[in-house]
């Protein structure tokens, strides 16, 4: 079964941060009941969350960014959020996508774990100052 997932993660310098959610299904998905949450520095409870709303068309993306990101990121954002928000991660913060029954659909990082200032190892880099 296909489901929503994080299709891009941008952790740039300063406030140049965004997370993209992709709908791989053949139908639109009502985002009501979906939540994106961030867990800072190994926290076990969410430090910031966003309850999603609206419809996400088949094959489309929903982008959440920091409201002080650069113009290129803001131009793609569906929601630009002030601090604190799930778009203000620092590479060592876990970000998760939950559905209405609190099932984790996707995650960047591990809730309750602080990997240190460089974040989690990914490919040739880490989640700090990196785009996935």
C-alpha positions in Angstrom: 0.0 0.0 0.0 1.3 3.4 -0.9 1.3 6.2 1.5 2.6 9.7 2.1 6.3 10.1 2.8 9.0 12.7 3.1 10.5 13.2 -0.4 12.9 16.0 0.4 14.7 17.3 3.5 16.6 20.6 3.3 18.8 21.5 6.3 20.7 24.5 5.1 22.5 27.3 6.9 20.5 29.7 9.0 16.8 29.3 8.4 17.1 27.7 5.0 15.1 24.6 6.1 12.2 22.7 4.5 10.5 19.4 4.5 8.6 18.0 1.5 5.7 15.4 1.7 4.9 13.4 -1.5 1.6 11.7 -2.4 2.6 8.7 -4.6 -1.0 7.4 -4.9 -3.4 7.6 -7.8 -5.9 9.7 -5.9 -5.9 13.0 -3.9 -5.4 12.6 -0.1 -7.2 14.7 2.5 -4.4 15.9 4.8 -6.7 16.4 7.7 -5.5 14.0 10.4 -1.9 14.0 9.3 0.7 15.7 11.5 4.4 16.6 11.1 6.2 16.8 14.4 9.8 17.7 15.4 11.6 16.3 18.4 14.6 18.5 19.3 17.9 17.2 20.6 16.8 13.8 21.6 13.4 14.8 23.1 10.8 12.1 23.5 7.9 14.5 23.2 7.3 16.8 20.3 8.8 20.2 20.6 6.8 21.5 17.6 4.0 20.1 15.5 1.8 21.0 12.5 -1.6 19.5 11.9 -1.9 19.4 8.1 -5.1 20.3 6.2 -6.3 20.6 2.6 -6.0 18.1 -0.2 -2.8 16.8 -1.7 -3.3 15.8 -5.4 -1.9 12.6 -6.8 1.8 12.9 -7.5 2.0 16.3 -5.9 4.1 17.5 -2.9 3.3 19.6 0.2 6.3 21.8 1.4 6.7 23.1 4.9 9.5 25.7 5.4 10.9 28.1 7.9 9.3 31.5 7.3 12.8 33.1 7.1 14.2 30.7 4.5 15.6 32.2 1.2 13.3 33.2 -1.6 13.8 30.1 -3.6 12.6 27.9 -0.7 9.7 30.2 0.2 8.5 30.1 -3.5 8.0 26.4 -3.2 6.5 26.4 0.3 2.8 25.6 0.9 3.3 26.6 4.5 6.1 28.9 5.8 6.2 28.8 9.6 7.6 31.0 12.3 9.8 29.6 15.1 9.2 27.2 16.8 7.9 24.9 14.1 8.7 21.4 12.7 10.6 23.2 9.9 13.2 24.6 12.3 15.2 21.4 12.7 19.0 21.5 13.0 20.2 18.2 11.6 20.1 16.5 15.0 16.4 16.8 15.5 14.0 14.0 14.5 11.1 14.9 12.2 8.2 12.5 11.8 5.0 12.2 9.7 2.0 10.7 11.5 -1.4 9.7 10.3 -4.7 10.1 12.1 -4.2 6.9 14.1 -0.7 8.1 15.2 1.1 5.6 13.0 4.5 6.9 11.9 4.5 7.0 8.1 8.0 8.4 7.7 10.8 9.7 9.9 14.1 11.6 9.5 16.2 10.7 12.6 15.2 8.7 15.7 12.8 10.1 18.3 14.5 10.1 21.7 18.1 10.0 20.3 20.5 12.9 20.1 23.1 12.0 17.5 25.3 15.0 18.4 25.9 18.2 16.6 26.5 16.7 13.1 23.3 14.7 13.0 22.7 11.3 11.5 25.1 9.8 8.9 23.4 9.8 5.5 25.3 8.7 2.3 28.4 10.8 2.1 27.3 13.4 4.7 25.1 13.9 7.7 21.7 15.4 8.2 23.4 18.6 9.3 23.7 21.2 6.4 22.5 18.5 4.0 19.7 18.0 1.5 18.1 14.5 1.1 
